[in-house]
């Protein structure tokens, strides 16, 4: 099984190996006193996680249902009957 957890002192001493592991195997966790403290990940993983997503309007404009006629009827009463 591939190593994915590194103690801080080990990560400092073997930084090159740690970075290569992040590239090959995915995110690598660094612990301090046995507690998770940081994660090293590849640039590709970082870019994927921080990629700016299009806004809601753009999302809806790309919908395969764009242009479909939907007739909605709005209840214009001032109050709603909650089944009471």
C-alpha positions as CSV (number, residue, x, y, z in Angstrom):
1,X,0.0,0.0,0.0
2,X,1.3,3.4,-0.9
3,X,2.4,5.9,1.8
4,X,0.2,8.9,2.1
5,X,0.8,10.0,5.7
6,X,4.1,11.8,6.7
7,X,5.3,13.0,10.0
8,X,6.6,16.6,9.7
9,X,10.2,15.8,10.3
10,X,10.1,13.0,7.8
11,X,8.4,15.3,5.2
12,X,11.1,17.9,5.7
13,X,13.9,15.3,5.3
14,X,12.3,13.7,2.2
15,X,10.6,16.6,0.6
16,X,11.5,15.5,-3.0
17,X,10.0,12.1,-2.4
18,X,6.9,13.6,-0.8
19,X,6.3,15.9,-3.9
20,X,6.8,12.9,-6.3
21,X,4.3,10.9,-4.2
22,X,1.8,13.7,-4.5
23,X,2.2,13.7,-8.3
24,X,2.0,9.9,-8.6
25,X,-0.4,8.9,-5.9
26,X,-2.5,11.9,-5.0
27,X,-2.7,14.1,-1.9
28,X,-0.1,13.4,0.9
29,X,-1.0,14.3,4.5
30,X,1.5,15.8,6.9
31,X,1.0,15.3,10.6
32,X,2.4,17.2,13.6
33,X,2.4,15.3,16.9
34,X,0.2,12.7,15.3
35,X,-2.5,15.2,14.3
36,X,-3.3,16.1,10.6
37,X,-1.7,19.5,9.9
38,X,-1.3,20.0,6.1
39,X,-1.7,18.3,2.8
40,X,0.6,18.4,-0.2
41,X,-1.0,17.9,-3.6
42,X,-0.1,18.2,-7.2
43,X,-0.6,21.4,-9.1
44,X,-3.2,19.6,-11.3
45,X,-5.2,18.6,-8.2
46,X,-4.9,22.1,-6.8
47,X,-6.0,23.7,-10.1
48,X,-9.0,21.3,-10.3
49,X,-10.1,22.1,-6.7
50,X,-9.7,25.9,-7.1
51,X,-11.2,26.1,-10.6
52,X,-13.7,28.9,-10.8
53,X,-17.1,27.5,-11.7
54,X,-19.6,29.3,-13.9
55,X,-22.3,31.2,-12.1
56,X,-25.9,29.9,-11.9
57,X,-27.1,31.9,-15.0
58,X,-24.3,30.4,-17.2
59,X,-25.1,27.0,-15.9
60,X,-28.8,27.4,-16.8
61,X,-27.9,28.8,-20.2
62,X,-26.0,25.6,-21.0
63,X,-28.8,23.4,-20.0
64,X,-30.1,20.9,-22.6
65,X,-33.6,22.1,-21.6
66,X,-32.9,25.7,-22.7
67,X,-35.7,27.0,-24.9
68,X,-38.2,24.4,-23.6
69,X,-41.5,26.1,-23.0
70,X,-42.5,25.6,-19.4
71,X,-45.8,27.2,-18.2
72,X,-45.7,27.8,-14.5
73,X,-48.8,29.0,-12.6
74,X,-48.0,31.1,-9.6
75,X,-50.3,31.2,-6.6
76,X,-51.1,34.9,-6.2
77,X,-52.9,34.6,-2.9
78,X,-51.5,36.5,0.0
79,X,-51.5,33.5,2.4
80,X,-51.0,29.8,1.9
81,X,-53.0,27.0,3.3
82,X,-50.5,24.8,5.2
83,X,-52.9,22.0,5.5
84,X,-54.4,23.2,8.8
